[in-house]
Amino acid sequence: MKKNIYLDYAATTPVDKEVLKTMLPYFSDNFGNASSLHNFGEVAHVAVEKAREETANFFEADNQEVIFTSGATEANNLAIKGVVRSYHKKNNLKPHIITTSFEHHCVLNTVKSLEKDGLIEATFINPQKDGVIKVEDIEKAIKKNTILISVMYVNNEIGTLQPIAKIARLIKKIKKENYPLFHTDATQALSYFNCNVKKLGVDLLSMSAHKIYGPKGVGVLYVKKGTPIKKIQDGGKQENGLRSGTINSTGIVGLGKAISMLKNKDTVKDNQKIKELRNYFIQRVLKEIPKTKLNGSKIKRSPNNINFSFESVEGESLIMMLDAEGIATSTGSACSSGSLQPSHVLLSIGLKPEQAHGSLRITLGKQTTKKEIDITVKKLKKIIQKLREVAGLVLEEYYKINKK
Ligand code: PMP
């Protein structure tokens, strides 16, 4: 069988073997409900609390500030809706939220639905052409009723790094009685960037285990002590009363192991290798494939992200043809694939819809090799040439028909 090449690590990562080994006993032998009072429950509870400590250590936070959720989608919903729910209107003014126009849909649509329901006012800040948010643009948008500012740490489609600590310093200067609060969706940042919450200066931070070689269906919302926030689903009193539902002990054990491995020497070495491979890939493609544009800043960028637009090429066809060659890539977020809408991220940095349609996201990971990159570049060149020939023929036919 032909060996597949996986270049979609921003969509999800394989569970690390060590992580899996740590999780296995918690599926069957240690299956207890972490909230139960008997010994079975105690065994699970101890494992969950160990994972909480590992997570808190990574963020340099306190254990009580770590709220386990079902992933980053839920963590982002809880952060935004929870802050709105706990806010008491003053002077009959609706609370105001600032976010960016290129957030993941789980932030963007949460803010849009609150706005549509008439519960908030919202401002969506566009990034600059290089895919980086300008701090002054946030500053200009702040109003006296701004209660929350939410800016992602690393964009999931174009990998651009946002000035989170700088925005936090700005907010700190104007903060009055807790507000505005500052939230960041750090889902794509954990493997590569400093996530010390005190250094970042955030009140709320979201992450997801399946992007860091942990299991799917588990994540974290970091909530700084004293942050005004209310639960958004009713039920039991788990997770400090902020997140009801039986604790996913197996997943949490996996998350704890995965997060604790991020500061290993091996991870640091892997990240350096990933960055070198990314630079090599970008360099080769820009040199060897004409009419190609790299989307997003070359410098302020995640070490594992590559995003190109190829003129006269349709992204979905490109991905399907690469897949037929055993190479897994993406046009953007896996959550929006299946929709024929051009990427909101690429439009937000000023691409025309046809340029956005001709885009390809390649994201590297621990297992990526130079050989895989070389094979991919070779196939990519051939496929793009073919697609451009077909596009040319279609255009020729079109002009012929229209001349008649
Ligand atoms: N935010 C970002 C930036 C993401 O990349 C993703 C996953 N694509 C999510 C949120 C959603 O994470 P989850 O799959 O854990 O719900």
Residues whose N, C-alpha, C, O or C-beta is under 5 A from the ligand:
A	BS01	PMP	A10 A11 S70 G71 A72 T73 H104 V154 N156 D185 T187 Q188 S208 G219
